[in-house]
């Protein structure tokens, strides 16, 4: 399926906070909703980048030229997938596109943790490391080319939209 999204790397302003920043990620959920990760320009009191903010399109001041069409394997959402290296398995509930071009899937396992009785936490993985009935497996050559073109990031995750303590 092809979707219209803002180009990652776009510099824009958040209408609510009036902060200027850069779009570093977008996510697409099972209902077709898109959310953007916005990195405000600036450093905090510890001289670290200020925290990113998850925003919907309506909060962003952008131009029509800031959009692009992207092919997304939407049929994977709602299916059962597994991260090959770890064995982490569950339903694919969200996609995350990173600024460098790599494409991740968020997996939500079923069930609760015995001790806390809370749902098992979802986790994000590079889609190229996952298997499932709806995932097309790449050849070794295709995988190497894909990783060269769009390397996977290290340690940056899309924040949860809702607190687990709610």
C-alpha positions as a LaTeX table, in Angstrom:
\begin{tabular}{lrrr}
\hline
Residue & $x$ (\AA) & $y$ (\AA) & $z$ (\AA) \\
\hline
Unk1 & 0.00 & 0.00 & 0.00 \\
Unk2 & 1.25 & 3.49 & $-0.79$ \\
Unk3 & 0.88 & 6.21 & 1.85 \\
Unk4 & 1.53 & 9.95 & 1.87 \\
Unk5 & 3.85 & 11.01 & 4.70 \\
Unk6 & 6.14 & 13.87 & 5.57 \\
Unk7 & 9.73 & 13.40 & 4.42 \\
Unk8 & 12.01 & 12.57 & 7.30 \\
Unk9 & 14.67 & 15.20 & 7.83 \\
Unk10 & 12.11 & 17.96 & 7.21 \\
Unk11 & 12.74 & 21.03 & 9.38 \\
Unk12 & 9.46 & 22.48 & 10.63 \\
Unk13 & 7.73 & 24.10 & 13.63 \\
Unk14 & 5.39 & 22.56 & 16.20 \\
Unk15 & 2.29 & 24.82 & 16.25 \\
Unk16 & 1.65 & 24.22 & 19.96 \\
Unk17 & 5.10 & 24.72 & 21.50 \\
Unk18 & 6.39 & 27.02 & 18.72 \\
Unk19 & 9.61 & 24.96 & 18.77 \\
Unk20 & 11.55 & 24.50 & 15.55 \\
Unk21 & 12.97 & 21.06 & 14.90 \\
Unk22 & 13.48 & 18.12 & 12.56 \\
Unk23 & 11.29 & 15.09 & 11.84 \\
Unk24 & 13.35 & 11.98 & 12.61 \\
Unk25 & 10.78 & 9.14 & 12.50 \\
Unk26 & 7.21 & 8.36 & 11.56 \\
Unk27 & 5.03 & 5.51 & 12.72 \\
Unk28 & 2.02 & 3.88 & 11.10 \\
Unk29 & $-0.44$ & 1.96 & 13.26 \\
Unk30 & $-2.89$ & $-0.82$ & 12.40 \\
Unk31 & $-5.68$ & 1.72 & 11.90 \\
Unk32 & $-3.66$ & 3.67 & 9.33 \\
Unk33 & $-2.84$ & 6.52 & 11.74 \\
Unk34 & 0.50 & 8.27 & 11.35 \\
Unk35 & 2.54 & 9.90 & 14.10 \\
Unk36 & 5.83 & 11.80 & 13.74 \\
Unk37 & 8.83 & 12.01 & 16.04 \\
Unk38 & 10.01 & 15.61 & 16.25 \\
Unk39 & 13.50 & 16.53 & 17.52 \\
Unk40 & 13.41 & 20.14 & 18.78 \\
Unk41 & 16.56 & 22.12 & 18.11 \\
Unk42 & 18.54 & 22.62 & 21.32 \\
Unk43 & 20.34 & 21.08 & 24.27 \\
Unk44 & 19.15 & 20.51 & 27.83 \\
Unk45 & 20.90 & 21.49 & 31.09 \\
Unk46 & 23.16 & 18.41 & 30.76 \\
Unk47 & 24.18 & 19.49 & 27.24 \\
Unk48 & 22.23 & 16.60 & 25.73 \\
Unk49 & 19.68 & 16.95 & 22.92 \\
Unk50 & 16.26 & 17.93 & 24.29 \\
Unk51 & 13.74 & 15.08 & 24.33 \\
Unk52 & 11.92 & 14.20 & 21.13 \\
Unk53 & 8.17 & 14.78 & 20.95 \\
Unk54 & 5.62 & 12.46 & 19.28 \\
Unk55 & 3.28 & 14.67 & 17.23 \\
Unk56 & 0.41 & 14.28 & 14.81 \\
Unk57 & 0.45 & 16.02 & 11.42 \\
Unk58 & $-2.02$ & 18.74 & 12.51 \\
Unk59 & 0.56 & 20.16 & 14.95 \\
Unk60 & 3.26 & 20.60 & 12.32 \\
Unk61 & 3.72 & 23.67 & 10.12 \\
Unk62 & 4.72 & 22.13 & 6.79 \\
Unk63 & 4.39 & 22.72 & 3.04 \\
Unk64 & 2.92 & 20.43 & 0.39 \\
Unk65 & 6.46 & 19.91 & $-0.96$ \\
Unk66 & 7.45 & 18.32 & 2.40 \\
Unk67 & 5.41 & 15.18 & 1.60 \\
Unk68 & 6.35 & 12.00 & $-0.25$ \\
Unk69 & 4.65 & 8.76 & $-1.23$ \\
Unk70 & 6.05 & 5.62 & 0.42 \\
Unk71 & 5.25 & 1.96 & $-0.21$ \\
Unk72 & 4.40 & 0.17 & 3.04 \\
Unk73 & 3.74 & $-3.59$ & 3.46 \\
Unk74 & 0.54 & $-2.81$ & 5.39 \\
Unk75 & $-0.67$ & $-6.43$ & 5.11 \\
Unk76 & 1.97 & $-7.40$ & 7.71 \\
Unk77 & 0.18 & $-5.38$ & 10.42 \\
Unk78 & $-2.17$ & $-7.64$ & 12.36 \\
Unk79 & $-0.21$ & $-10.78$ & 11.45 \\
Unk80 & 2.06 & $-12.83$ & 13.74 \\
Unk81 & 5.77 & $-12.12$ & 13.29 \\
Unk82 & 8.95 & $-13.19$ & 15.05 \\
Unk83 & 12.31 & $-11.50$ & 15.50 \\
Unk84 & 14.72 & $-14.22$ & 14.30 \\
Unk85 & 17.72 & $-13.34$ & 16.54 \\
Unk86 & 15.78 & $-13.14$ & 19.82 \\
Unk87 & 12.71 & $-15.31$ & 19.28 \\
Unk88 & 10.46 & $-12.40$ & 20.39 \\
Unk89 & 7.06 & $-13.18$ & 18.82 \\
Unk90 & 3.64 & $-11.58$ & 18.62 \\
Unk91 & 1.35 & $-9.45$ & 16.50 \\
Unk92 & 2.82 & $-6.75$ & 14.24 \\
Unk93 & 0.98 & $-3.65$ & 15.51 \\
Unk94 & 2.96 & $-0.72$ & 14.11 \\
Unk95 & 5.65 & 0.27 & 11.63 \\
Unk96 & 8.39 & 2.81 & 12.34 \\
Unk97 & 10.43 & 4.50 & 9.60 \\
Unk98 & 13.77 & 5.97 & 10.71 \\
Unk99 & 15.41 & 9.03 & 9.20 \\
Unk100 & 18.15 & 6.93 & 7.59 \\
Unk101 & 15.51 & 4.94 & 5.70 \\
Unk102 & 15.34 & 1.67 & 7.61 \\
Unk103 & 11.93 & 0.23 & 8.37 \\
Unk104 & 11.02 & $-1.34$ & 11.71 \\
Unk105 & 8.06 & $-3.33$ & 12.99 \\
Unk106 & 6.65 & $-3.14$ & 16.52 \\
Unk107 & 5.70 & $-6.55$ & 17.89 \\
Unk108 & 3.15 & $-6.99$ & 20.69 \\
Unk109 & 3.23 & $-10.44$ & 22.35 \\
Unk110 & 0.03 & $-11.82$ & 23.82 \\
Unk111 & $-0.47$ & $-12.36$ & 27.52 \\
Unk112 & 0.52 & $-10.78$ & 30.81 \\
Unk113 & 3.50 & $-10.99$ & 33.13 \\
Unk114 & 2.73 & $-13.42$ & 35.98 \\
Unk115 & 4.15 & $-11.28$ & 38.79 \\
Unk116 & 2.82 & $-7.82$ & 37.84 \\
Unk117 & $-0.26$ & $-8.87$ & 35.84 \\
Unk118 & 0.68 & $-6.20$ & 33.26 \\
Unk119 & 0.66 & $-6.87$ & 29.51 \\
Unk120 & 4.00 & $-7.99$ & 28.08 \\
Unk121 & 5.74 & $-4.91$ & 26.70 \\
Unk122 & 5.86 & $-4.48$ & 22.93 \\
Unk123 & 9.24 & $-4.17$ & 21.23 \\
Unk124 & 10.59 & $-2.65$ & 17.98 \\
Unk125 & 12.80 & $-4.57$ & 15.51 \\
Unk126 & 14.31 & $-4.04$ & 12.09 \\
Unk127 & 11.78 & $-5.69$ & 9.75 \\
Unk128 & 14.66 & $-7.37$ & 7.89 \\
Unk129 & 15.37 & $-9.44$ & 11.03 \\
Unk130 & 11.81 & $-10.73$ & 11.28 \\
Unk131 & 9.86 & $-13.63$ & 9.79 \\
Unk132 & 6.17 & $-14.26$ & 9.35 \\
Unk133 & 3.64 & $-15.50$ & 6.79 \\
Unk134 & 3.20 & $-11.98$ & 5.36 \\
Unk135 & 6.91 & $-11.00$ & 5.37 \\
Unk136 & 8.81 & $-11.46$ & 2.11 \\
Unk137 & 12.26 & $-12.83$ & 2.93 \\
Unk138 & 15.15 & $-11.13$ & 1.13 \\
Unk139 & 17.98 & $-13.02$ & $-0.57$ \\
Unk140 & 21.46 & $-12.54$ & 0.94 \\
Unk141 & 22.32 & $-10.09$ & $-1.85$ \\
Unk142 & 19.07 & $-8.11$ & $-1.43$ \\
Unk143 & 19.60 & $-7.99$ & 2.35 \\
Unk144 & 23.17 & $-6.68$ & 1.98 \\
Unk145 & 22.03 & $-4.01$ & $-0.50$ \\
Unk146 & 19.13 & $-3.01$ & 1.75 \\
Unk147 & 21.38 & $-2.67$ & 4.81 \\
Unk148 & 23.88 & $-0.57$ & 2.83 \\
Unk149 & 21.14 & 1.70 & 1.51 \\
Unk150 & 19.25 & 1.99 & 4.83 \\
Unk151 & 21.31 & 0.94 & 7.87 \\
Unk152 & 19.41 & 0.23 & 11.06 \\
Unk153 & 19.84 & 2.72 & 13.94 \\
Unk154 & 21.32 & 1.88 & 17.30 \\
Unk155 & 19.28 & 2.44 & 20.42 \\
Unk156 & 16.73 & 5.04 & 19.28 \\
Unk157 & 13.15 & 3.98 & 19.98 \\
Unk158 & 9.76 & 5.51 & 19.32 \\
Unk159 & 8.21 & 6.50 & 22.66 \\
Unk160 & 4.97 & 4.88 & 23.74 \\
Unk161 & 1.96 & 7.11 & 23.14 \\
Unk162 & 0.47 & 6.08 & 26.45 \\
Unk163 & 2.03 & 5.52 & 29.85 \\
Unk164 & 1.81 & 1.95 & 31.16 \\
Unk165 & 0.77 & 3.37 & 34.54 \\
Unk166 & $-2.50$ & 4.86 & 33.25 \\
\hline
\end{tabular}
